[in-house]
Amino acid sequence: MNLSLEGKNALICGASQGIGFAVAEELALMGANCILLARNEENLKISLASLYISIRQQHAYHVIDFNDQSAVKELIKSITEEKNIHILINNSGGPAAGPIVEAAEDQFLQAFNQHLIINHILTKAVIEGMKKDGYGRIINIISTSVKIPLKNLGVSNTTRGAVASWAKTMSIEMGQFGITENNVLPGFTRTKRLQSLIENTAKRGNVLVDIVERNMMEEVPLKRFGEAAEIAAVAAFLATPAAAYVNGTSIPVDGGRTGSI
């Protein structure tokens, strides 16, 4: 099975921490040259310094705010003028929690811009290079809400569903060029976002954080939260030559929690 990414260039969004950084670690271990994107430069420097380089990979980072479409367009243009991107990991922090009925209209607009529109900008920019090299892997880190909406995540559920539909459409159009597009759907994963959701749930329900955490784990057949590295492993596989015939899928990585086939 060919899992080597030697000579491939990967662009990873949200790569300064959490799942994004874990994906960058895996891709680097498999030989890819990684370009990390995120807002926090200090975290990016730390992340970059820890990436595997024993087979002469060349890694880099860029500070970017995904709420700034113009800056994203300018940055991705400069990157793709310098080199072709073979692997794109679309990954961005989720919208704030809360019931959908309480969401303000601008929350939807901000979430769509940060996720769907930014994904589209980046994807359009890298496609020509992927076509030229006959190799492309676009992987979107979304959520299991694509399968079943999650409680108290109204804006996120809505936005993630749109991204999944966009990705499926893109996979149909791009497959003929050797470009695949797939979605990884993390379940409860030990990240800062999960901790924030747990704390907010505890506060809203006036219960202890430990109780909320235990109740959430009970929903998972494996009775534990996932680790970022476990999500990254699936994303990394989808980026390899071995996954060339996997296209247009949404794969839950959630310990079996999602109640659909």
N, C-alpha and C positions, 0 to 999 in steps of 0.2 A: 504494500500500500504506500503510495507516494504522499508523504506528509511534509515534504521539504518546501520551504518558501524562500530558499536562497535566491537572491537576485530580485526578489519581488519588493515593491515599495508599498507600504501600508500607511494610510492616513487614519488616525484614531481620534475620534471626538470624545471630549470629556475624559481625557486620559491622565489627569493629574491625581486621580484617586478612584476608589471603588471598582466597579466592573470595568470601566474604561481602561484603567491602569492595568488591571489583571489581564485584559485582552492584549494590551501592548506587551506585557511580559511574555505571554504565550507565543505571540507572533515573532517576537525577537528570538526566543528559544528555538523556533523552527527556521530561523535564518532570515527573516524579513528585515528590511530597513524601515524603521518606524518613525513617523512624524506625529508628534503628540500635539493636540490642540486642547486648550482649556483657558479659563480666565485667570487662574492663580499662578503667577510666574514662579513663586517660591516652591510650590508643590510640583510644578512642571520640572524644575531643575532637579529636585530630589528624585522624581520618577525617572527622568532621563538618565541620571547617573547610575541607576540600578539595573538598567536594561543590559541584556546579554550581548556581548560584542566579540565573542571568541572566533567567529568566522568572518571577521572584518566588516560587520554591519556598520552602517553609518546612520545614526539616529539624530533627530533634531526635534525642536519644539517651536511652537508659535503661540503667543498669547492672543486670545480672541474672545469676544463676547458674542454669543450666538443670538443675542437680541438685536445686534447691529448688522442688518442684512448687507449694507453697502460695504462694511469692513470685511465681512465674510467673502463677498464676491471679489473684492480686491485681493484678499489673501490667497484664495484658491486659484485665482488667475496667475499670480506670481509663482505659486508652487507648481502648477501644471505646465507653465512655460519652461521650468527648469528640468522637470522629469515627469515621466508617466506614472500615474498611480494605478496599481493593480488591485489593491484591496482598500475598500472604504468601510470604516466602522462608524455608522451613524449612531450616536449615543449622547443623550443630553438629560440633565436632571428633570424629574417630573414636576408637573404643576402642583400647586399647593392643594392639600386635602380639603375636603368639605363636601356637603350634599350639593347636588347639581342645582336644586331649586334656590340655593343661596348664592350661586355663582353670578358674578357681574359679567356683563357682555364682554368687557375688555379682557377678562381673564381668558375667555375662549380665543380671542384674537391673538393675545400674547402667546398662548400655548401653541396655536396653529403656526404662528410665525417661527417660534423657537424650534419646533419639531418638524412639521411637514414642510414648510417653506425652506428652512435651512437644509434639510435633507435633500430637497429637490435642487437647490442651488449647487450643493456639493456634488451631487450625482451627475447632473448635466455637465459639470466642469470636468469630471474625470472620465466620462464615457469615451471620448475620442481617443484618449491614450490607451484605454482598455481595448478598443477595437483594433488599433494599430498593432498592439502586441498580442492580440488574440487571447487575452486572459483578463477576466474581470470578476471580482467577488464584491458584491455590495451586501453588507450585513447590518441589519437594523436591530438595535437592542430596544425592545419595546416593553411589553408587560403581558401577563396572562389575562389581563382584562380584555384582550383581543378575543379570547374565547368566551369568557364569562365576566361581565362587569363586576368590579369590586366595590364593596360598600364604602361610602364616604370619599369616593374619588371621582366625582362627577365630571369635572373638566378633564382629568387624565383619561378616564374611560373613553370619552368622546374623541379626544385627540388621538389616542393610540389606535382606535378603530380606523380613523381616517388614514393614518400612516400605513397600517396593514393593507388597506385597500389600494393605496397608491403603490406600495411595494409589489403587490400581486400584479397590478397592471404593468408596472415597469418590467417585471420578470418575463411577462409574455412578449413584450416588445424587444427586449434586449437579448433573449436567449439565443437567437440566431447568430449572434456575434461572439458566442462563447463567454457571455457575461451572465452570471447568475445573481439573483437577488433573493435573500431569505431573511426571515425574522427570528430572532431568539427572544423568547418570552420568559424572563426571570420570574420566579415566584418570590417568596419571602427570602431575601438575601441579606446577609449581615453587611450593611452599608450604613453610612450616615443618614441616608434618606429613610431607611427602615426604622432606625432608632428614633428619628424625628416623628414618623408616623405613629410609632408605639407611644411616645410621650404625649402626642396630641390626643390620641385616643384615650389614654389614661386620664388626661386633664378633662376632656369633654365628659367622660363617664364618671369622674370623681372616684377612680379606683387606682390601685397601686400599679406601677409600671410592670412589676414582676408578674402580676396576675394577667395583664394584657398579653405579655410575652408568652406565658404558659398557654393561654387560650389559643393564641395564634399557632403555636407549635402543635397543639392538639388537632388542628385542621389538616396537618400535613401527615400523610401515611408514614413517612420516615421519622416523624416526631422530632424534627429539628429544623433549623433554618439552613439555607444553603450558604455556601461560601462564594465569594466573588470568583475565585479560581475555578469553581465548578461550572459557573456560567461561561467563563472565558474559554474553557476547554471545548465547549460545543461551538462557540463562535469561531475559534481557531480552526477546528476541523472543517467548518463550512468554507474557510478561506483557502483550503488546500486543493491541489489537483485531484485528490481522492474524492472530493465532493462535487466533481464536475457535473454529475447528473442530478444533483439536488437543487431544485429551482422552484421558487414561488411558494415555499413552505413557511409555516409559522410553528416553531418548535418550542413547546413549554419545557422549561428546566426548573421544575418546581417541587420535586420530591413526590409527585403524583397528586398534588392538591387539586388541580383543576378537574372539575367534575364533568368533563366531556371527553369523547373519544377523539 
